[in-house]
Amino acid sequence: MEAKKNLVIFAALLMVAAIRIEMVAAGDMCGLSISDLMECKPAVSGTKPLPPSANCCAALSKADLPCLCTFKNSPMLSMYKINSTLAIDLPSKCKLHSPNCGA
């Protein structure tokens, strides 16, 4: 019975992940297009990330920032070589109100 319950939970998580991947593939993630996301990539990846550009901050200003918190522990971030800690700090670096993404 426990194995069946775990299988159902696992299947539900896969469905949620698939929906998020489709959203990104469709070009919208919390109000950001793929090109918006790419504007910010230099500021959230690599061993020596750059400060966020004006274009990055402009894109981030129109995003649903609390929505972005849902991706905090997503394997998609590492897949795209995005440092989640840097990503969470990005709104404050752009002088935007940072959402509380929790621990």
N, C-alpha and C positions, 0 to 999 in steps of 0.2 A: 504494500500500500504506500509506503514511504517513497519507494522508487517511482511509482506512478505520479505522486504529487510533485516530486523533483523534476520529472520529465515535463509536466505541465508548466511549471515555473520556468524551466529552461526554454520551452517553446515560446512562451509569452515574451521572454527577454529577447529572443531572436527576432520576433515580429517587431518589437519596438526598435531594435537596432536596424532592421531592414527599412522601416519607415524613415528613420533618420538618415540613412544612407541615400534613400530615394530623394529626400528633401535636398540634400547636398548636391546630388547628381542633377536635380532639376534646377539648381542654381539659386536656391533660397535657403538660408539657414539663419533663422531668427532675424529676418529682415536684411540680411547681407547676401549679396550675390557672390559668385565665385571670384569675380574680379575685385570686389571689395575685400574679400578675405585675403587675396594675394597681395593687396596693398599693404597689409599688416604682417605678412609672413616674415619679412626681415627683422621685425621687432620681437618676434616670439619663437625664433628658431636659431640654431647654430650655437657655437660656443661663445661668440662675441656678438650678441644681437645689437642691432642698430636702434637708436631712438625711433619711436613711431613717426612716420612722415605726416605732413599736413593732410595728405589724401587718406591715409589710414585713419587718422582721428576724425576726419569728416565722415568717412564711411561708418566708423564706430558710433558716431553721434546719432545716427538714424537707426541703429540696431536695437533690438529688444534685449538689453543686457541681462536681465534675470533669466531669459530663455537660454542665453549662452552658458549660464551656470550648469545647465543640464548636461553639457558636454564636458564638464570638468574632468571626469574620470573616464571619458570615452576612449576606447582604443583607436578611434579615428584620429585623434590628435597625434599619437605616436606614429601612426601610419603616414601622416603628412609631415612628420618630424617637427611637430609643434610642442614646445615646452609649456605644459599646462600652468605652471607657476607664473611664467612670463605672461601668458595669455590672461590670467586672472588679474594681473597687475596693470594690464594695458589701459583700461579706462582711466585709472588715476593718473597715468603718465600723459594721457590726452586731456587731463583736467576735466574729466567727466565724472559724474556721480557713480562710484563703483557699487555694484550690487553685492549683497552679502551672500557669497556662494557657500557658506558653511565650511566645516572642517573637511 
